[in-house]
Amino acid sequence: MQNNLKSRENLSNFLTLLTSSHEEERLGMEEVIDECKTFYFAGKETTATLLTWALLLLAKHQEWQDKAREEVIRVCGKTGLPGAENLNELKITTIVLNETLRLYSLAGTVTRQTLKDVQLGDLQIPAKMELYLAFPSVHCDTKIWGEDADEFNPARFAKPRKHQAAFLAFGLGPEPA
Ligand code: HEM
């Protein structure tokens, strides 16, 4: 009941935000509906699929399940829910979710377009070229992640990454206009 009330309150905040921009920038009804659909699709499918893969991986790797459970109970209590104030303390949970996203990316690719001619390693890429960045080939590259790149090992996210662009689960850089 409490959660229902909370999500209804959040929904009205979200709608308030969408409908409360300045007069000249105000969205029309169709645009508000489209934005709601985008958020529903972009927000629900992603989190539901991530949680499904994470639960499967935790079922297969009980040692990580024990660590994650211990952390959640320590930070949130036996019946409490995580909130903005304690999300930062959920370190094990975060590395488990990142490792899940590395192995089972929810988006397959992101698209980027070059603004000007660029050289990337040996590649000479002309301006206005569309590039499709395939997540699995980056996320499972043994040159970046090591020989165990196909294995579930959240500990790899506990240390700083050498290549910041090697983990693209949430995209990287601005989207093409
Ligand atoms: C595990 C959770 C999520 C993952 C892995 C994820 C991943 C992504 C990726 C890869 C993109 C494309 C970014 C790019 O091209 O650079 C994206 C776009 C977007 N995401 Fe998420 N996302 C997640 C959760 C959410 C949630 C919870 C919301 C909102 C409630 C959301 C809203 C959006 C929106 C609005 C866009 C832009 C869509 C557009 O191009 O119009 N995402 N997300």
Residues whose N, C-alpha, C, O or C-beta is under 5 A from the ligand:
A	BS01	HEM	F39 A42 G43 T46 T47 L50 L106 A107 V110 L168 A169 F170 G171 L172 G173 E175
